[in-house]
């Protein structure tokens, strides 16, 4: 009995475990995630509809999106951005390893006859001969990657991006890191049966890694016949940290904003958006 609480409370090394694929490909949780994506009032799995509409209008204006603009959305989910950008006549590619989300996005594209190519694949393994005017990675997806994965994706972005093109992504700031606290939560059917349709005991441990500026939300889900652990990592950045990481991989920052809807950059913001191009 003593060993089980010990395992539940164990603090792993930063990015020691990766369960992202299980979250997005499990039959039950992928359905839950899609439902959250499509809830236009929620900011849990993606931002709310009002913000997304505003964001796409800003992206279209700022990056001069129109006929012939080639855009790639890494981690496109059910096409909340790809669909809207294709309606602006852009040629869009969406990459995501959630089969359920991609199937939903494809149905919309077919119904509206939109020029979108969807790829069901881990974007870290994606390869293409296409070259893009704009590459986007939205809702802090970049920050869930461990350092070696961020290096890999930036290397791909550098190859895939046209000369003069841009990448756009948003990341949590050190202000957000400062506001998080280490906590422990226990609930029966934690998050309203998000993790399983059967009854379970759910434990959430939030760990802070001050040196690395990383937050971990560790979910331990105990069912009658199995125990599963999910690790939700989130790297936080200062402007200087992001500048150094981009420079290492051949990029320079063009602009900073407080969100991907073009809000003026504020150093106190808990999230900031980065527009970068090849150095």
C-alpha positions in Angstrom: 0.0 0.0 0.0 2.8 2.4 0.9 4.5 2.1 -2.6 1.5 3.3 -4.5 1.3 6.8 -2.9 5.0 7.0 -3.3 4.7 6.5 -7.0 1.8 8.9 -7.3 3.9 11.6 -5.5 7.1 11.0 -7.3 8.6 14.1 -9.1 10.1 13.0 -12.4 13.0 14.7 -14.1 12.0 17.5 -16.5 10.5 16.0 -19.7 11.5 12.5 -18.5 8.2 11.0 -19.7 6.1 11.7 -22.7 2.4 10.7 -22.9 1.2 13.2 -25.5 0.3 10.5 -28.0 -1.8 8.6 -25.5 -3.8 11.7 -24.7 -4.6 12.5 -28.3 -5.0 9.0 -29.7 -6.8 7.2 -26.9 -10.4 6.4 -28.0 -12.0 8.1 -25.0 -9.7 11.1 -24.3 -9.4 12.0 -28.0 -13.2 12.2 -28.1 -13.1 14.4 -25.0 -10.4 16.6 -26.5 -12.4 17.1 -29.7 -15.4 18.0 -27.8 -13.4 20.7 -25.9 -11.9 21.9 -29.2 -15.4 22.4 -30.6 -16.8 24.1 -27.5 -16.7 27.7 -28.8 -16.9 29.2 -25.3 -14.0 27.2 -23.8 -10.3 28.1 -23.6 -9.2 24.6 -22.4 -8.2 22.7 -25.6 -8.2 25.7 -27.9 -9.1 29.3 -27.6 -12.7 30.4 -27.9 -14.4 31.1 -31.2 -14.5 34.8 -30.8 -10.7 34.9 -30.2 -10.0 32.5 -33.1 -12.0 34.6 -35.5 -10.1 37.7 -34.4 -6.8 35.9 -34.6 -7.4 34.7 -38.2 -8.4 38.2 -39.3 -5.2 39.6 -37.8 -3.0 36.8 -39.3 -4.6 37.3 -42.7 -3.9 41.0 -42.6 -0.5 40.9 -41.0 0.9 38.2 -43.3 -1.1 39.3 -46.4 -2.9 36.0 -46.7 -4.7 35.4 -50.0 -4.7 33.4 -53.2 -1.5 31.4 -53.5 -0.3 31.9 -49.9 1.0 28.6 -48.7 0.5 28.0 -45.0 1.3 25.0 -42.7 -0.4 24.5 -39.3 1.6 22.2 -37.1 -0.8 20.7 -34.5 -3.9 21.8 -36.5 -6.4 19.7 -34.4 -9.9 19.8 -36.0 -9.0 22.6 -38.3 -10.1 25.7 -36.4 -7.4 27.8 -38.0 -6.8 25.8 -41.2 -10.5 26.0 -42.2 -10.7 29.8 -41.7 -7.4 30.4 -43.5 -8.4 28.3 -46.5 -11.6 30.4 -46.7 -9.2 33.3 -47.3 -8.0 31.4 -50.4 -4.8 30.2 -48.8 -3.4 26.8 -49.7 -3.2 25.1 -46.3 -1.5 22.0 -44.9 -2.6 20.7 -41.5 -0.5 18.2 -39.6 -1.8 16.4 -36.4 -1.6 12.9 -35.0 -5.1 12.9 -33.7 -7.0 10.7 -36.2 -10.3 11.8 -34.7 -9.5 15.5 -35.1 -8.2 15.2 -38.6 -11.2 13.2 -39.7 -13.5 16.0 -38.4 -11.3 18.7 -40.2 -11.4 16.7 -43.5 -15.2 16.5 -43.4 -15.4 20.3 -43.2 -12.8 20.7 -46.0 -14.6 18.3 -48.3 -18.0 19.9 -47.6 -16.8 23.4 -48.3 -14.4 22.3 -51.1 -11.5 24.0 -49.4 -7.9 23.6 -50.6 -6.5 21.9 -47.5 -4.2 18.9 -47.3 -4.5 17.1 -43.9 -1.7 14.8 -42.7 -2.4 12.4 -39.9 1.1 12.2 -38.4 3.3 13.3 -35.5 4.6 16.6 -36.8 8.0 15.9 -35.5 8.3 13.2 -38.2 6.6 15.2 -41.0 8.6 15.7 -44.2 7.6 17.5 -47.4 9.0 19.1 -50.5 6.6 21.9 -50.0 7.8 25.3 -49.0 5.6 27.7 -47.0 5.1 31.4 -46.8 3.8 31.0 -43.2 4.1 28.3 -40.6 1.9 28.5 -37.5 2.0 26.5 -34.2 -0.7 27.9 -32.0 -2.0 27.5 -28.4 1.4 27.1 -26.9 2.1 23.8 -28.7 5.8 24.7 -29.0 6.1 24.9 -25.2 4.9 21.3 -24.6 8.0 20.0 -26.5 11.2 19.0 -24.7 14.4 20.8 -25.8 15.5 18.2 -28.3 12.1 18.2 -29.9 12.0 22.0 -30.1 15.4 21.8 -31.8 14.1 19.2 -34.3 10.9 21.2 -35.1 12.8 24.5 -35.6 15.2 22.7 -38.0 12.3 21.5 -40.0 10.7 25.0 -40.0 13.9 26.4 -41.3 13.9 23.9 -44.2 10.2 24.2 -45.0 10.0 28.0 -44.9 10.4 30.1 -48.0 12.9 32.9 -48.1 11.1 35.9 -46.6 8.5 33.7 -45.0 7.5 33.7 -41.3 6.8 31.4 -38.4 4.2 32.3 -35.8 3.7 30.7 -32.4 2.7 31.6 -28.9 4.4 30.5 -25.6 3.9 31.0 -21.9 6.0 33.7 -20.3 8.0 33.7 -17.0 5.2 35.8 -15.5 2.9 32.8 -16.0 5.5 30.6 -14.4 5.8 32.8 -11.3 2.0 32.6 -10.8 1.8 28.8 -10.7 2.1 27.0 -7.4 2.8 23.4 -6.6 -0.4 21.7 -5.7 -2.0 18.3 -5.1 -5.6 17.5 -6.0 -7.6 14.3 -5.5 -11.1 13.7 -6.9 -13.3 10.8 -7.8 -13.7 10.9 -11.6 -11.3 13.9 -11.8 -12.4 16.4 -14.5 -15.9 14.9 -14.8 -14.9 11.6 -16.4 -12.5 13.2 -18.8 -10.0 10.4 -18.4 -12.3 7.4 -18.6 -16.0 6.5 -19.0 -15.6 4.2 -16.0 -15.3 5.3 -12.4 -11.7 6.1 -11.3 -9.7 7.9 -8.7 -7.9 10.9 -10.1 -4.8 12.6 -8.7 -3.3 15.8 -10.1 0.2 16.9 -8.9 1.6 20.1 -10.2 5.4 20.4 -10.0 7.5 23.4 -10.6 11.1 23.2 -11.9 12.6 26.6 -11.1 15.9 26.1 -12.8 14.4 24.9 -16.1 11.3 27.2 -15.9 9.1 24.1 -16.6 5.7 23.2 -15.1 4.4 19.7 -14.9 0.8 18.7 -14.4 1.0 14.9 -13.6 -2.3 13.1 -13.7 -2.5 9.6 -12.1 -5.7 7.8 -13.1 -6.6 4.7 -11.0 -9.3 2.4 -12.4 -10.4 -1.0 -11.2 -8.2 -2.8 -13.7 -5.4 -0.4 -14.6 -3.5 2.7 -13.5 -2.3 5.3 -16.0 -0.2 8.4 -15.7 -0.3 11.4 -18.0 2.4 14.1 -18.1 1.5 17.6 -19.3 4.8 19.5 -19.6 4.9 23.2 -20.3 8.1 25.2 -20.9 8.0 28.9 -20.0 10.2 31.5 -21.7 11.6 35.0 -21.3 12.1 37.1 -24.4 15.9 36.4 -24.1 15.4 32.7 -23.8 13.4 32.6 -27.0 15.8 34.8 -28.9 18.7 32.6 -28.1 16.8 29.4 -29.0 15.7 30.9 -32.3 19.2 32.2 -33.2 20.7 28.8 -32.5 18.5 27.4 -35.3 19.0 30.2 -37.9 16.0 32.4 -37.0 15.6 36.0 -35.9 12.6 37.6 -34.2 10.7 40.0 -36.4 8.0 41.0 -34.0 6.6 40.2 -30.6 2.9 40.4 -29.5 0.9 39.5 -26.4 -1.2 37.0 -28.4 -1.7 35.6 -31.8 -4.4 38.2 -32.5 -1.9 41.0 -32.7 -2.3 42.5 -29.2 0.6 44.9 -28.5 3.5 43.2 -26.7 3.4 43.6 -22.9 6.3 42.2 -20.8 3.8 41.5 -18.1 1.7 39.3 -20.3 1.4 35.6 -19.3 1.6 34.6 -22.9 3.4 36.1 -25.8 3.5 35.5 -29.5 6.6 35.4 -31.7 6.9 36.2 -35.4 10.3 35.0 -36.7 12.0 34.6 -40.0 15.3 33.2 -41.3 18.3 35.1 -40.1 
